[in-house]
Each structure stands twice: as C-alpha cells, then as structure tokens.
C-alpha cells in the first residue's frame, strides 16, 4: 500500500474514470461491507443470553471495549443531569453491518437496553449517575415509524415520576457518547448494555449470509437478506452508467434500502455488479447487478413476498439481478 504521491494520484484518477464508465460491468468480488444509517438489510435479532456481569453499571475499569474511562458507567459523567430531556420522536429502524436491525429515535440515535432492568414487569435499575450517562428515553411523544410495531411500545414510571419508553417491556435509553446518527458506542459496555432490536430484544446478526438465494414456491429463486426477508427492485431506478435510486422520503420508509454487504458475505448471488453505491442523501446502498435493492416494510416474516408487483414497479430480485415477474423482464 506504500506508493509515491504521483503514483497514488495517477491510480486514483484511473480508478475514478473506470468506476464512472465500466463499474457495473466488472466483477467486484472484494467490495468491503460498509455501515448504513438508513433502514437497510434486515436481520434476525434476538436475545443472546449474555447476562450482565458484576455489580458496576456500564464499562467500569478494564472492560477492554474502549468505551469506559473508569467511572463505572461507560462515560465521563460530565453530562449535565439537568439538561433538557430530548423527545423520542418517530422511532425508526437502522441497519448496522455488525448488529443488524437497530432501533433509533427520531434523530437517528441508537436506543439501548440494560441487562439489570426487567421487562416483566417493566422496571428500570438505572438512576443517578447511570441515568446521566444513559439518559432514559421519554415515552410521551414516541411514535412508531416503518418497521416498528406500535404494539410493542409502552412506558414505565420511574422513581422520579417521569414516564420512560419501553420496547417489548424493556426500558429504553440513549448513550451520552453517541453523538451522530448511527453511532453504537454503547454496544456491549460493561457487558450489560446492548443496542435494542425493534422487537425489544438485543440486536445481533443471524448466521445467514448478508444476501443469499431461496426457492419461493411461486416466484422461483429470489434474493433474500440476512434475516431471510425478500429483496426487491424498483423499476424507476437506474443501473447505467451508474446506480441511481429514485426512492426517497416516504418511499424509502416503505421500502428500506439494503445496506452494503461484502461480496464474500453472499451466497448464490451473481458476483458481477454486486457492489454498493452512494445515494443522493449520502448513505450507502447495496446493488445486485448494479440495480439498487430494497426490502419491504409490509413483509413481516421471512418468506413474505407482499411487495411483489406493488404498483407495477416493485419486484423480487433473481440471483442475476433481474426483476422476477416484471413485464418484459
């Protein structure tokens, strides 16, 4: 990787020209995975059975994850305990390449759960300095966005009388060291704090590849994501000379973009044209044969194909990237 400035410049220029003209005609088998802040590749999430360890809350000393600095809570405790409470807003689902589906607040900040809390009945064990480092999410204005089951939203009354949001019974928190949307600095702190999946369980990836192929009884071979959810194409998108998504705003809430997946994290999907691209909003999205791919918020379980043929513009994707069942495909 050690080259001269002039050599690096020439290589970068050549690579840019090549990407603009022939990227979708190349076999990109080494594309690395990349994080995406939009709702993307859905994954199975569940409790991993990792119990909370010790009696200290959070990172403490020597937990090895780099998130704590010795005060026992995973942050420096400098946050003002009287700071204004930030509303939860519209809850959404983000995709993280290491954690899968992660629940976020209206600002895109990751929500967490604490192993020392209980869900049945809902009860918070985080107060005082702990609640400064891990601010409880207020329940008052929380609403369910795409991919969030409103029936799982609840509240618990804290010792100070305030109402805290619960997801599947688990009290929800933010982390003081998460500054930007998509940050997951609180994951695993102290072995007791974990990002929330939309179900209220701990967010974690399943054992399936990022993209793979399954046999549907009606559609034949179609591409699915890590959770087994059907992957779709939008006929108004573009794949040449470069990938372009024409699904944004409300469309993207209904049809979450699939987050980037490493080529070696796929099985049965044609490698040529299998690569991510940068959307107009700056986030990264996966393509199959250079076509942007999505999941459908109306699919509730692996195997669902409720998005097939919607509006005459949405179709499941074949292993070679073609829209299954689309007229003229």
PyMOL commands that set and color helices and strands:
alter all, ss='L'
color gray80, all
select helices_A, chain A and resi 5-25+129-133+150-152+189-191+250-254+263-265+310-312
alter helices_A, ss='H'
color red, helices_A
select strands_A, chain A and resi 90-96+100-104+112-114+118-119+122-123+143-144+153-157+163-167+170-171+193-195+211-216+220-225+232-234+266-267+275-278+284-288+291-292+314-316
alter strands_A, ss='S'
color yellow, strands_A
deselect
rebuild
show_as cartoon
